[in-house]
Amino acid sequence: MKTTLAISLVTVAAALASCNDAAKRQQANTVGWFLDHRDELAATLKGCSDNPGEFEKTPNCINANEARNQVTVQEMEDALK
């Protein structure tokens, strides 16, 4: 009985540790990074708009939207030159 409990606890601990590792791997990209990686910016914006209920308030969506806003402003300024 104690052995089964110990194995169960170790399994749960390992599962929780792997969840933390997955969260760390999904670190947010900065606005500057998105400005330098336009393909990733477009893909992230698509993912954010496809499921705004889940992703709208995530750091990547917030940063991608800010990068999009900066690109838009720059394009407008360039058009006025």
PDB file of N, CA, C and O in Angstrom:
ATOM      1  N   MET A   1       0.823  -1.180   0.000  1.00  0.00           N
ATOM      2  CA  MET A   1       0.000   0.000   0.000  1.00  0.00           C
ATOM      3  C   MET A   1       0.874   1.253   0.000  1.00  0.00           C
ATOM      4  O   MET A   1       0.625   2.184  -0.766  1.00  0.00           O
ATOM      5  N   LYS A   2       1.908   1.280   0.867  1.00  0.00           N
ATOM      6  CA  LYS A   2       2.789   2.437   0.928  1.00  0.00           C
ATOM      7  C   LYS A   2       3.568   2.595  -0.367  1.00  0.00           C
ATOM      8  O   LYS A   2       3.820   3.717  -0.808  1.00  0.00           O
ATOM      9  N   THR A   3       3.948   1.489  -0.976  1.00  0.00           N
ATOM     10  CA  THR A   3       4.692   1.536  -2.222  1.00  0.00           C
ATOM     11  C   THR A   3       3.833   2.135  -3.330  1.00  0.00           C
ATOM     12  O   THR A   3       4.315   2.952  -4.114  1.00  0.00           O
ATOM     13  N   THR A   4       2.582   1.739  -3.399  1.00  0.00           N
ATOM     14  CA  THR A   4       1.671   2.270  -4.411  1.00  0.00           C
ATOM     15  C   THR A   4       1.459   3.761  -4.216  1.00  0.00           C
ATOM     16  O   THR A   4       1.427   4.515  -5.189  1.00  0.00           O
ATOM     17  N   LEU A   5       1.315   4.194  -2.979  1.00  0.00           N
ATOM     18  CA  LEU A   5       1.151   5.607  -2.681  1.00  0.00           C
ATOM     19  C   LEU A   5       2.398   6.391  -3.067  1.00  0.00           C
ATOM     20  O   LEU A   5       2.301   7.480  -3.634  1.00  0.00           O
ATOM     21  N   ALA A   6       3.556   5.846  -2.764  1.00  0.00           N
ATOM     22  CA  ALA A   6       4.812   6.513  -3.096  1.00  0.00           C
ATOM     23  C   ALA A   6       4.982   6.641  -4.608  1.00  0.00           C
ATOM     24  O   ALA A   6       5.418   7.684  -5.096  1.00  0.00           O
ATOM     25  N   ILE A   7       4.647   5.603  -5.340  1.00  0.00           N
ATOM     26  CA  ILE A   7       4.744   5.629  -6.802  1.00  0.00           C
ATOM     27  C   ILE A   7       3.772   6.668  -7.364  1.00  0.00           C
ATOM     28  O   ILE A   7       4.111   7.408  -8.288  1.00  0.00           O
ATOM     29  N   SER A   8       2.578   6.717  -6.805  1.00  0.00           N
ATOM     30  CA  SER A   8       1.588   7.691  -7.261  1.00  0.00           C
ATOM     31  C   SER A   8       2.066   9.112  -7.016  1.00  0.00           C
ATOM     32  O   SER A   8       1.915   9.974  -7.881  1.00  0.00           O
ATOM     33  N   LEU A   9       2.639   9.363  -5.854  1.00  0.00           N
ATOM     34  CA  LEU A   9       3.132  10.698  -5.542  1.00  0.00           C
ATOM     35  C   LEU A   9       4.277  11.109  -6.466  1.00  0.00           C
ATOM     36  O   LEU A   9       4.339  12.257  -6.904  1.00  0.00           O
ATOM     37  N   VAL A  10       5.168  10.189  -6.758  1.00  0.00           N
ATOM     38  CA  VAL A  10       6.277  10.484  -7.659  1.00  0.00           C
ATOM     39  C   VAL A  10       5.754  10.773  -9.067  1.00  0.00           C
ATOM     40  O   VAL A  10       6.252  11.673  -9.743  1.00  0.00           O
ATOM     41  N   THR A  11       4.771  10.024  -9.498  1.00  0.00           N
ATOM     42  CA  THR A  11       4.183  10.236 -10.825  1.00  0.00           C
ATOM     43  C   THR A  11       3.520  11.604 -10.912  1.00  0.00           C
ATOM     44  O   THR A  11       3.704  12.319 -11.897  1.00  0.00           O
ATOM     45  N   VAL A  12       2.762  11.970  -9.906  1.00  0.00           N
ATOM     46  CA  VAL A  12       2.099  13.282  -9.892  1.00  0.00           C
ATOM     47  C   VAL A  12       3.144  14.392  -9.864  1.00  0.00           C
ATOM     48  O   VAL A  12       3.005  15.384 -10.579  1.00  0.00           O
ATOM     49  N   ALA A  13       4.177  14.243  -9.061  1.00  0.00           N
ATOM     50  CA  ALA A  13       5.232  15.255  -8.987  1.00  0.00           C
ATOM     51  C   ALA A  13       5.931  15.419 -10.337  1.00  0.00           C
ATOM     52  O   ALA A  13       6.227  16.540 -10.750  1.00  0.00           O
ATOM     53  N   ALA A  14       6.191  14.326 -11.010  1.00  0.00           N
ATOM     54  CA  ALA A  14       6.841  14.396 -12.324  1.00  0.00           C
ATOM     55  C   ALA A  14       5.934  15.083 -13.338  1.00  0.00           C
ATOM     56  O   ALA A  14       6.404  15.875 -14.155  1.00  0.00           O
ATOM     57  N   ALA A  15       4.651  14.788 -13.290  1.00  0.00           N
ATOM     58  CA  ALA A  15       3.705  15.419 -14.213  1.00  0.00           C
ATOM     59  C   ALA A  15       3.639  16.920 -13.974  1.00  0.00           C
ATOM     60  O   ALA A  15       3.616  17.700 -14.926  1.00  0.00           O
ATOM     61  N   LEU A  16       3.607  17.327 -12.719  1.00  0.00           N
ATOM     62  CA  LEU A  16       3.561  18.752 -12.407  1.00  0.00           C
ATOM     63  C   LEU A  16       4.848  19.452 -12.815  1.00  0.00           C
ATOM     64  O   LEU A  16       4.808  20.590 -13.284  1.00  0.00           O
ATOM     65  N   ALA A  17       5.957  18.811 -12.650  1.00  0.00           N
ATOM     66  CA  ALA A  17       7.239  19.394 -13.049  1.00  0.00           C
ATOM     67  C   ALA A  17       7.289  19.594 -14.555  1.00  0.00           C
ATOM     68  O   ALA A  17       7.811  20.605 -15.026  1.00  0.00           O
ATOM     69  N   SER A  18       6.756  18.648 -15.317  1.00  0.00           N
ATOM     70  CA  SER A  18       6.763  18.792 -16.769  1.00  0.00           C
ATOM     71  C   SER A  18       5.844  19.916 -17.208  1.00  0.00           C
ATOM     72  O   SER A  18       6.113  20.548 -18.230  1.00  0.00           O
ATOM     73  N   CYS A  19       4.768  20.193 -16.477  1.00  0.00           N
ATOM     74  CA  CYS A  19       3.897  21.321 -16.793  1.00  0.00           C
ATOM     75  C   CYS A  19       4.660  22.631 -16.629  1.00  0.00           C
ATOM     76  O   CYS A  19       4.534  23.531 -17.459  1.00  0.00           O
ATOM     77  N   ASN A  20       5.442  22.740 -15.574  1.00  0.00           N
ATOM     78  CA  ASN A  20       6.232  23.950 -15.366  1.00  0.00           C
ATOM     79  C   ASN A  20       7.260  24.128 -16.470  1.00  0.00           C
ATOM     80  O   ASN A  20       7.510  25.254 -16.900  1.00  0.00           O
ATOM     81  N   ASP A  21       7.858  23.048 -16.935  1.00  0.00           N
ATOM     82  CA  ASP A  21       8.834  23.131 -18.019  1.00  0.00           C
ATOM     83  C   ASP A  21       8.165  23.618 -19.303  1.00  0.00           C
ATOM     84  O   ASP A  21       8.737  24.430 -20.030  1.00  0.00           O
ATOM     85  N   ALA A  22       6.968  23.132 -19.583  1.00  0.00           N
ATOM     86  CA  ALA A  22       6.250  23.558 -20.784  1.00  0.00           C
ATOM     87  C   ALA A  22       5.927  25.036 -20.715  1.00  0.00           C
ATOM     88  O   ALA A  22       6.026  25.733 -21.725  1.00  0.00           O
ATOM     89  N   ALA A  23       5.545  25.528 -19.556  1.00  0.00           N
ATOM     90  CA  ALA A  23       5.235  26.944 -19.403  1.00  0.00           C
ATOM     91  C   ALA A  23       6.479  27.796 -19.614  1.00  0.00           C
ATOM     92  O   ALA A  23       6.399  28.864 -20.220  1.00  0.00           O
ATOM     93  N   LYS A  24       7.618  27.340 -19.128  1.00  0.00           N
ATOM     94  CA  LYS A  24       8.858  28.090 -19.302  1.00  0.00           C
ATOM     95  C   LYS A  24       9.273  28.138 -20.764  1.00  0.00           C
ATOM     96  O   LYS A  24       9.812  29.147 -21.220  1.00  0.00           O
ATOM     97  N   ARG A  25       9.031  27.064 -21.504  1.00  0.00           N
ATOM     98  CA  ARG A  25       9.403  27.025 -22.917  1.00  0.00           C
ATOM     99  C   ARG A  25       8.555  27.973 -23.743  1.00  0.00           C
ATOM    100  O   ARG A  25       8.980  28.395 -24.819  1.00  0.00           O
ATOM    101  N   GLN A  26       7.374  28.317 -23.270  1.00  0.00           N
ATOM    102  CA  GLN A  26       6.491  29.195 -24.010  1.00  0.00           C
ATOM    103  C   GLN A  26       6.637  30.635 -23.514  1.00  0.00           C
ATOM    104  O   GLN A  26       5.647  31.316 -23.247  1.00  0.00           O
ATOM    105  N   GLN A  27       7.877  31.081 -23.397  1.00  0.00           N
ATOM    106  CA  GLN A  27       8.119  32.444 -22.956  1.00  0.00           C
ATOM    107  C   GLN A  27       7.611  33.420 -24.005  1.00  0.00           C
ATOM    108  O   GLN A  27       7.616  33.135 -25.202  1.00  0.00           O
ATOM    109  N   ALA A  28       7.182  34.554 -23.533  1.00  0.00           N
ATOM    110  CA  ALA A  28       6.654  35.570 -24.439  1.00  0.00           C
ATOM    111  C   ALA A  28       7.773  36.205 -25.252  1.00  0.00           C
ATOM    112  O   ALA A  28       8.875  36.433 -24.752  1.00  0.00           O
ATOM    113  N   ASN A  29       7.472  36.483 -26.498  1.00  0.00           N
ATOM    114  CA  ASN A  29       8.386  37.222 -27.351  1.00  0.00           C
ATOM    115  C   ASN A  29       8.130  38.712 -27.149  1.00  0.00           C
ATOM    116  O   ASN A  29       7.007  39.125 -26.862  1.00  0.00           O
ATOM    117  N   THR A  30       9.169  39.502 -27.300  1.00  0.00           N
ATOM    118  CA  THR A  30       9.037  40.941 -27.124  1.00  0.00           C
ATOM    119  C   THR A  30       8.470  41.582 -28.387  1.00  0.00           C
ATOM    120  O   THR A  30       8.416  40.964 -29.450  1.00  0.00           O
ATOM    121  N   VAL A  31       8.049  42.841 -28.241  1.00  0.00           N
ATOM    122  CA  VAL A  31       7.563  43.596 -29.395  1.00  0.00           C
ATOM    123  C   VAL A  31       8.670  43.689 -30.446  1.00  0.00           C
ATOM    124  O   VAL A  31       8.427  43.499 -31.638  1.00  0.00           O
ATOM    125  N   GLY A  32       9.877  43.982 -29.990  1.00  0.00           N
ATOM    126  CA  GLY A  32      11.005  44.066 -30.919  1.00  0.00           C
ATOM    127  C   GLY A  32      11.261  42.772 -31.665  1.00  0.00           C
ATOM    128  O   GLY A  32      11.590  42.780 -32.851  1.00  0.00           O
ATOM    129  N   TRP A  33      11.108  41.657 -30.961  1.00  0.00           N
ATOM    130  CA  TRP A  33      11.301  40.360 -31.613  1.00  0.00           C
ATOM    131  C   TRP A  33      10.272  40.170 -32.719  1.00  0.00           C
ATOM    132  O   TRP A  33      10.604  39.721 -33.816  1.00  0.00           O
ATOM    133  N   PHE A  34       9.018  40.515 -32.423  1.00  0.00           N
ATOM    134  CA  PHE A  34       7.975  40.391 -33.449  1.00  0.00           C
ATOM    135  C   PHE A  34       8.247  41.313 -34.631  1.00  0.00           C
ATOM    136  O   PHE A  34       7.969  40.949 -35.773  1.00  0.00           O
ATOM    137  N   LEU A  35       8.789  42.505 -34.372  1.00  0.00           N
ATOM    138  CA  LEU A  35       9.114  43.420 -35.468  1.00  0.00           C
ATOM    139  C   LEU A  35      10.206  42.840 -36.361  1.00  0.00           C
ATOM    140  O   LEU A  35      10.233  43.104 -37.563  1.00  0.00           O
ATOM    141  N   ASP A  36      11.099  42.055 -35.782  1.00  0.00           N
ATOM    142  CA  ASP A  36      12.172  41.426 -36.549  1.00  0.00           C
ATOM    143  C   ASP A  36      11.757  40.110 -37.195  1.00  0.00           C
ATOM    144  O   ASP A  36      12.461  39.612 -38.073  1.00  0.00           O
ATOM    145  N   HIS A  37      10.637  39.539 -36.783  1.00  0.00           N
ATOM    146  CA  HIS A  37      10.175  38.239 -37.285  1.00  0.00           C
ATOM    147  C   HIS A  37       8.722  38.376 -37.753  1.00  0.00           C
ATOM    148  O   HIS A  37       7.794  37.940 -37.072  1.00  0.00           O
ATOM    149  N   ARG A  38       8.551  38.978 -38.904  1.00  0.00           N
ATOM    150  CA  ARG A  38       7.204  39.309 -39.390  1.00  0.00           C
ATOM    151  C   ARG A  38       6.343  38.075 -39.675  1.00  0.00           C
ATOM    152  O   ARG A  38       5.125  38.127 -39.510  1.00  0.00           O
ATOM    153  N   ASP A  39       6.957  36.971 -40.100  1.00  0.00           N
ATOM    154  CA  ASP A  39       6.163  35.756 -40.340  1.00  0.00           C
ATOM    155  C   ASP A  39       5.574  35.232 -39.028  1.00  0.00           C
ATOM    156  O   ASP A  39       4.414  34.825 -38.975  1.00  0.00           O
ATOM    157  N   GLU A  40       6.386  35.249 -37.979  1.00  0.00           N
ATOM    158  CA  GLU A  40       5.906  34.815 -36.666  1.00  0.00           C
ATOM    159  C   GLU A  40       4.859  35.783 -36.127  1.00  0.00           C
ATOM    160  O   GLU A  40       3.908  35.374 -35.461  1.00  0.00           O
ATOM    161  N   LEU A  41       5.039  37.062 -36.420  1.00  0.00           N
ATOM    162  CA  LEU A  41       4.044  38.056 -36.015  1.00  0.00           C
ATOM    163  C   LEU A  41       2.697  37.730 -36.645  1.00  0.00           C
ATOM    164  O   LEU A  41       1.675  37.715 -35.960  1.00  0.00           O
ATOM    165  N   ALA A  42       2.696  37.472 -37.938  1.00  0.00           N
ATOM    166  CA  ALA A  42       1.446  37.150 -38.633  1.00  0.00           C
ATOM    167  C   ALA A  42       0.814  35.875 -38.082  1.00  0.00           C
ATOM    168  O   ALA A  42      -0.401  35.816 -37.890  1.00  0.00           O
ATOM    169  N   ALA A  43       1.629  34.859 -37.829  1.00  0.00           N
ATOM    170  CA  ALA A  43       1.107  33.595 -37.306  1.00  0.00           C
ATOM    171  C   ALA A  43       0.539  33.779 -35.901  1.00  0.00           C
ATOM    172  O   ALA A  43      -0.508  33.220 -35.573  1.00  0.00           O
ATOM    173  N   THR A  44       1.223  34.553 -35.080  1.00  0.00           N
ATOM    174  CA  THR A  44       0.747  34.788 -33.718  1.00  0.00           C
ATOM    175  C   THR A  44      -0.549  35.579 -33.732  1.00  0.00           C
ATOM    176  O   THR A  44      -1.479  35.265 -32.989  1.00  0.00           O
ATOM    177  N   LEU A  45      -0.617  36.603 -34.573  1.00  0.00           N
ATOM    178  CA  LEU A  45      -1.853  37.395 -34.669  1.00  0.00           C
ATOM    179  C   LEU A  45      -3.022  36.539 -35.130  1.00  0.00           C
ATOM    180  O   LEU A  45      -4.144  36.707 -34.651  1.00  0.00           O
ATOM    181  N   LYS A  46      -2.768  35.627 -36.052  1.00  0.00           N
ATOM    182  CA  LYS A  46      -3.832  34.727 -36.519  1.00  0.00           C
ATOM    183  C   LYS A  46      -4.309  33.846 -35.375  1.00  0.00           C
ATOM    184  O   LYS A  46      -5.514  33.684 -35.179  1.00  0.00           O
ATOM    185  N   GLY A  47      -3.374  33.273 -34.617  1.00  0.00           N
ATOM    186  CA  GLY A  47      -3.751  32.436 -33.484  1.00  0.00           C
ATOM    187  C   GLY A  47      -4.522  33.214 -32.434  1.00  0.00           C
ATOM    188  O   GLY A  47      -5.470  32.701 -31.839  1.00  0.00           O
ATOM    189  N   CYS A  48      -4.112  34.455 -32.210  1.00  0.00           N
ATOM    190  CA  CYS A  48      -4.802  35.292 -31.215  1.00  0.00           C
ATOM    191  C   CYS A  48      -6.222  35.616 -31.667  1.00  0.00           C
ATOM    192  O   CYS A  48      -7.150  35.610 -30.858  1.00  0.00           O
ATOM    193  N   SER A  49      -6.392  35.899 -32.958  1.00  0.00           N
ATOM    194  CA  SER A  49      -7.727  36.257 -33.444  1.00  0.00           C
ATOM    195  C   SER A  49      -8.625  35.034 -33.616  1.00  0.00           C
ATOM    196  O   SER A  49      -9.849  35.153 -33.558  1.00  0.00           O
ATOM    197  N   ASP A  50      -8.026  33.856 -33.828  1.00  0.00           N
ATOM    198  CA  ASP A  50      -8.822  32.638 -33.961  1.00  0.00           C
ATOM    199  C   ASP A  50      -9.437  32.214 -32.636  1.00  0.00           C
ATOM    200  O   ASP A  50     -10.499  31.592 -32.623  1.00  0.00           O
ATOM    201  N   ASN A  51      -8.790  32.537 -31.521  1.00  0.00           N
ATOM    202  CA  ASN A  51      -9.296  32.131 -30.212  1.00  0.00           C
ATOM    203  C   ASN A  51      -9.044  33.237 -29.182  1.00  0.00           C
ATOM    204  O   ASN A  51      -8.252  33.059 -28.256  1.00  0.00           O
ATOM    205  N   PRO A  52      -9.726  34.387 -29.348  1.00  0.00           N
ATOM    206  CA  PRO A  52      -9.459  35.499 -28.445  1.00  0.00           C
ATOM    207  C   PRO A  52      -9.879  35.231 -27.007  1.00  0.00           C
ATOM    208  O   PRO A  52      -9.311  35.812 -26.082  1.00  0.00           O
ATOM    209  N   GLY A  53     -10.849  34.375 -26.807  1.00  0.00           N
ATOM    210  CA  GLY A  53     -11.277  34.067 -25.447  1.00  0.00           C
ATOM    211  C   GLY A  53     -10.180  33.445 -24.616  1.00  0.00           C
ATOM    212  O   GLY A  53     -10.102  33.671 -23.408  1.00  0.00           O
ATOM    213  N   GLU A  54      -9.335  32.662 -25.255  1.00  0.00           N
ATOM    214  CA  GLU A  54      -8.253  31.982 -24.529  1.00  0.00           C
ATOM    215  C   GLU A  54      -6.935  32.753 -24.585  1.00  0.00           C
ATOM    216  O   GLU A  54      -6.184  32.770 -23.610  1.00  0.00           O
ATOM    217  N   PHE A  55      -6.649  33.395 -25.728  1.00  0.00           N
ATOM    218  CA  PHE A  55      -5.314  33.947 -25.938  1.00  0.00           C
ATOM    219  C   PHE A  55      -5.206  35.470 -25.887  1.00  0.00           C
ATOM    220  O   PHE A  55      -4.095  35.995 -25.825  1.00  0.00           O
ATOM    221  N   GLU A  56      -6.317  36.188 -25.911  1.00  0.00           N
ATOM    222  CA  GLU A  56      -6.277  37.639 -26.046  1.00  0.00           C
ATOM    223  C   GLU A  56      -5.410  38.339 -24.992  1.00  0.00           C
ATOM    224  O   GLU A  56      -4.727  39.314 -25.306  1.00  0.00           O
ATOM    225  N   LYS A  57      -5.432  37.864 -23.781  1.00  0.00           N
ATOM    226  CA  LYS A  57      -4.701  38.519 -22.688  1.00  0.00           C
ATOM    227  C   LYS A  57      -3.333  37.897 -22.419  1.00  0.00           C
ATOM    228  O   LYS A  57      -2.705  38.212 -21.408  1.00  0.00           O
ATOM    229  N   THR A  58      -2.861  37.020 -23.303  1.00  0.00           N
ATOM    230  CA  THR A  58      -1.545  36.410 -23.102  1.00  0.00           C
ATOM    231  C   THR A  58      -0.456  37.402 -23.527  1.00  0.00           C
ATOM    232  O   THR A  58      -0.687  38.245 -24.394  1.00  0.00           O
ATOM    233  N   PRO A  59       0.721  37.302 -22.922  1.00  0.00           N
ATOM    234  CA  PRO A  59       1.807  38.231 -23.284  1.00  0.00           C
ATOM    235  C   PRO A  59       2.137  38.226 -24.775  1.00  0.00           C
ATOM    236  O   PRO A  59       2.402  39.287 -25.341  1.00  0.00           O
ATOM    237  N   ASN A  60       2.129  37.061 -25.426  1.00  0.00           N
ATOM    238  CA  ASN A  60       2.454  37.022 -26.852  1.00  0.00           C
ATOM    239  C   ASN A  60       1.418  37.766 -27.682  1.00  0.00           C
ATOM    240  O   ASN A  60       1.783  38.472 -28.623  1.00  0.00           O
ATOM    241  N   CYS A  61       0.148  37.629 -27.363  1.00  0.00           N
ATOM    242  CA  CYS A  61      -0.886  38.342 -28.122  1.00  0.00           C
ATOM    243  C   CYS A  61      -0.801  39.840 -27.883  1.00  0.00           C
ATOM    244  O   CYS A  61      -0.944  40.629 -28.817  1.00  0.00           O
ATOM    245  N   ILE A  62      -0.571  40.230 -26.648  1.00  0.00           N
ATOM    246  CA  ILE A  62      -0.443  41.655 -26.336  1.00  0.00           C
ATOM    247  C   ILE A  62       0.759  42.242 -27.076  1.00  0.00           C
ATOM    248  O   ILE A  62       0.652  43.305 -27.686  1.00  0.00           O
ATOM    249  N   ASN A  63       1.896  41.557 -27.024  1.00  0.00           N
ATOM    250  CA  ASN A  63       3.101  42.052 -27.694  1.00  0.00           C
ATOM    251  C   ASN A  63       2.962  42.025 -29.212  1.00  0.00           C
ATOM    252  O   ASN A  63       3.436  42.937 -29.891  1.00  0.00           O
ATOM    253  N   ALA A  64       2.325  41.003 -29.749  1.00  0.00           N
ATOM    254  CA  ALA A  64       2.115  40.933 -31.198  1.00  0.00           C
ATOM    255  C   ALA A  64       1.191  42.057 -31.658  1.00  0.00           C
ATOM    256  O   ALA A  64       1.432  42.662 -32.702  1.00  0.00           O
ATOM    257  N   ASN A  65       0.151  42.341 -30.904  1.00  0.00           N
ATOM    258  CA  ASN A  65      -0.749  43.437 -31.270  1.00  0.00           C
ATOM    259  C   ASN A  65      -0.035  44.781 -31.213  1.00  0.00           C
ATOM    260  O   ASN A  65      -0.258  45.637 -32.070  1.00  0.00           O
ATOM    261  N   GLU A  66       0.814  44.973 -30.221  1.00  0.00           N
ATOM    262  CA  GLU A  66       1.588  46.222 -30.146  1.00  0.00           C
ATOM    263  C   GLU A  66       2.550  46.326 -31.321  1.00  0.00           C
ATOM    264  O   GLU A  66       2.715  47.406 -31.889  1.00  0.00           O
ATOM    265  N   ALA A  67       3.184  45.226 -31.693  1.00  0.00           N
ATOM    266  CA  ALA A  67       4.080  45.235 -32.852  1.00  0.00           C
ATOM    267  C   ALA A  67       3.305  45.570 -34.117  1.00  0.00           C
ATOM    268  O   ALA A  67       3.779  46.347 -34.946  1.00  0.00           O
ATOM    269  N   ARG A  68       2.120  44.994 -34.276  1.00  0.00           N
ATOM    270  CA  ARG A  68       1.270  45.298 -35.438  1.00  0.00           C
ATOM    271  C   ARG A  68       0.927  46.781 -35.460  1.00  0.00           C
ATOM    272  O   ARG A  68       0.954  47.409 -36.519  1.00  0.00           O
ATOM    273  N   ASN A  69       0.604  47.344 -34.300  1.00  0.00           N
ATOM    274  CA  ASN A  69       0.285  48.771 -34.230  1.00  0.00           C
ATOM    275  C   ASN A  69       1.489  49.618 -34.647  1.00  0.00           C
ATOM    276  O   ASN A  69       1.332  50.606 -35.365  1.00  0.00           O
ATOM    277  N   GLN A  70       2.675  49.240 -34.207  1.00  0.00           N
ATOM    278  CA  GLN A  70       3.872  49.985 -34.574  1.00  0.00           C
ATOM    279  C   GLN A  70       4.158  49.892 -36.069  1.00  0.00           C
ATOM    280  O   GLN A  70       4.576  50.870 -36.688  1.00  0.00           O
ATOM    281  N   VAL A  71       3.934  48.717 -36.646  1.00  0.00           N
ATOM    282  CA  VAL A  71       4.123  48.540 -38.083  1.00  0.00           C
ATOM    283  C   VAL A  71       3.136  49.424 -38.842  1.00  0.00           C
ATOM    284  O   VAL A  71       3.501  50.074 -39.822  1.00  0.00           O
ATOM    285  N   THR A  72       1.901  49.444 -38.391  1.00  0.00           N
ATOM    286  CA  THR A  72       0.874  50.250 -39.055  1.00  0.00           C
ATOM    287  C   THR A  72       1.222  51.736 -39.005  1.00  0.00           C
ATOM    288  O   THR A  72       1.104  52.432 -40.013  1.00  0.00           O
ATOM    289  N   VAL A  73       1.646  52.222 -37.851  1.00  0.00           N
ATOM    290  CA  VAL A  73       2.027  53.625 -37.712  1.00  0.00           C
ATOM    291  C   VAL A  73       3.207  53.944 -38.627  1.00  0.00           C
ATOM    292  O   VAL A  73       3.211  54.978 -39.294  1.00  0.00           O
ATOM    293  N   GLN A  74       4.207  53.064 -38.662  1.00  0.00           N
ATOM    294  CA  GLN A  74       5.373  53.287 -39.510  1.00  0.00           C
ATOM    295  C   GLN A  74       4.971  53.309 -40.980  1.00  0.00           C
ATOM    296  O   GLN A  74       5.468  54.140 -41.740  1.00  0.00           O
ATOM    297  N   GLU A  75       4.080  52.410 -41.390  1.00  0.00           N
ATOM    298  CA  GLU A  75       3.631  52.383 -42.785  1.00  0.00           C
ATOM    299  C   GLU A  75       2.873  53.661 -43.134  1.00  0.00           C
ATOM    300  O   GLU A  75       3.009  54.178 -44.243  1.00  0.00           O
ATOM    301  N   MET A  76       2.076  54.173 -42.194  1.00  0.00           N
ATOM    302  CA  MET A  76       1.345  55.411 -42.435  1.00  0.00           C
ATOM    303  C   MET A  76       2.311  56.593 -42.544  1.00  0.00           C
ATOM    304  O   MET A  76       2.143  57.452 -43.409  1.00  0.00           O
ATOM    305  N   GLU A  77       3.313  56.638 -41.677  1.00  0.00           N
ATOM    306  CA  GLU A  77       4.301  57.707 -41.743  1.00  0.00           C
ATOM    307  C   GLU A  77       5.082  57.651 -43.047  1.00  0.00           C
ATOM    308  O   GLU A  77       5.367  58.684 -43.652  1.00  0.00           O
ATOM    309  N   ASP A  78       5.427  56.437 -43.478  1.00  0.00           N
ATOM    310  CA  ASP A  78       6.153  56.284 -44.739  1.00  0.00           C
ATOM    311  C   ASP A  78       5.294  56.724 -45.924  1.00  0.00           C
ATOM    312  O   ASP A  78       5.813  57.289 -46.887  1.00  0.00           O
ATOM    313  N   ALA A  79       4.003  56.474 -45.862  1.00  0.00           N
ATOM    314  CA  ALA A  79       3.104  56.841 -46.943  1.00  0.00           C
ATOM    315  C   ALA A  79       2.954  58.360 -47.063  1.00  0.00           C
ATOM    316  O   ALA A  79       2.707  58.877 -48.152  1.00  0.00           O
ATOM    317  N   LEU A  80       3.102  59.063 -45.958  1.00  0.00           N
ATOM    318  CA  LEU A  80       2.967  60.514 -45.958  1.00  0.00           C
ATOM    319  C   LEU A  80       4.226  61.234 -46.420  1.00  0.00           C
ATOM    320  O   LEU A  80       4.188  62.444 -46.640  1.00  0.00           O
ATOM    321  N   LYS A  81       5.317  60.540 -46.570  1.00  0.00           N
ATOM    322  CA  LYS A  81       6.587  61.171 -46.986  1.00  0.00           C
ATOM    323  C   LYS A  81       6.594  61.491 -48.457  1.00  0.00           C
ATOM    324  O   LYS A  81       7.580  62.021 -48.969  1.00  0.00           O
TER     325      LYS A  81
END
